[in-house]
């Protein structure tokens, strides 16, 4: 699964880790995260993320 990076603060969402503090279980693909999820570091919207190279 691909990692995604926040274009605002640089936080990297890694599907292997998920975002347990926000209720996103490890193994959750970025595409499967709810649309109202926000970056746990800066609060940016899911639309502010892009595939990490």
Steps between C-alpha positions, in 0.01 A plus 500: 500500500614850420591763756346845479655830610327811630590788268453745788724359777676196355331235718513161327202266527633144494224240449703242694473720811160659440403784736381326819453831684235589240345154489672393176619141546841381374467356151243760387566626147491878458206463259301328776542778757178701553484827303467704822834371638761773556878503534581413863782757504357814335130427442519521119228320307545169323503693171827666607686166475685360200683177427845503659773441243 
